[in-house]
Structures are given as structure tokens and as C-alpha cells.
Amino acid sequence: MHPSTNTMLIIIVTGVALMLVGFGLRDRNIGMGLMGVGLITAIGTIIYKAYITFY
């Protein structure tokens, strides 16, 4: 596996972990914030990988 792939995988896993913790705290504002940050992190990484792959 390429080293940049490992880094991107770690970032995606971190984003998903933030979403899971945020889902557990979804009745508070911090939970909604964690889910939002996790979602932006995971999707942003995937979009960045698609951008560098196709352009």
C-alpha cells in the first residue's frame, strides 16, 4: 500500500470515529458538532483522493 493511502485511511477512520462518538452524544450540541466534523473529514478526504486520482 502506498504511504499516502495509509494516511488517508487513518484520516477517514478518525472521521468515522468522530461520527460514532457524536452519535452517542447526539442529544447535546457537542454531539451534533462531532458528527458534522466527522462527516466533513471523511467526505473531504474521499473527494480529495478522487481529485488527485482523476486530475
C-alpha positions, 0 to 999 in steps of 0.5 A: 500500500502506498504511504499516502493511502495509509494516511488517508485511511487513518484520516477517514477512520478518525472521521468515522470515529468522530461520527460514532462518538457524536452519535452517542452524544447526539442529544447535546450540541457537542454531539451534533458538532462531532458528527458534522466534523466527522462527516466533513473529514471523511467526505473531504478526504474521499473527494480529495483522493478522487481529485488527485486520482482523476486530475 
